[in-house]
Amino acid sequence: MLSVFQLTYIRPWKKGDEVQLLEIANNFDIWKNLTDAFPYPYTAKDAEEWVKSNSEADPCQNFAIIVNGKIAGGAGFSFRAGNFIRCAEVGYWLGESYWGKGIATHVLKELTAFVFLQYPDIFRLEAIVAEYNPPSMRVLEKCGYEKEGVMKKKFLKNGVLWDLFLFSRLRQ
């Protein structure tokens, strides 16, 4: 019997992903863990725009998470600029039915290895997590990211100011 990890991978977004993306992304419990760049409610237009812009991106920085042939979420990275040019921020999200199965840990390990392999000038990867999301903090720690600090009351979400935790992983 195959484990879920043998059937889980990331790939670029492609035309045709819109319907499955909409099915899992329109969820308040996902939205509350992400920045407001991820809309709620998540509409068909949002899914179309996301897939179109990311399927044409070169280089590809945002990926669909595939589990058993279905879209389960998204993962990606963004380069920093200026004095921070050797850094990139990583992020990931999963549809709620995929939570707690080790998928995010598997995907983040894959994404981390991809960025360090494909971009030898990137020395540091970082992620920020709201204080109310300990499961995401555990994912980062399992993937070798270290908690560096807390940014007090930096994140306004749903009308409340929350602390943000900063995690990083340096190139070995």
Secondary structure, 3 states (H helix, E strand, C coil): CCCHHHHEEEEECCCCCHHHHHHHHCCHHHHCCCCCCCCCCCCHHHHHHHHHHHHCCCCCCEEEEEECCEEEEEEEEEECCHHHCCEEEEEEEECHHHCCCCHHHHHHHHHHHHHHHHCCCCCEEEEEEECCCHHHHHHHHHCCCEEEEEEEEEEEECCEEEEEEEEEEECC
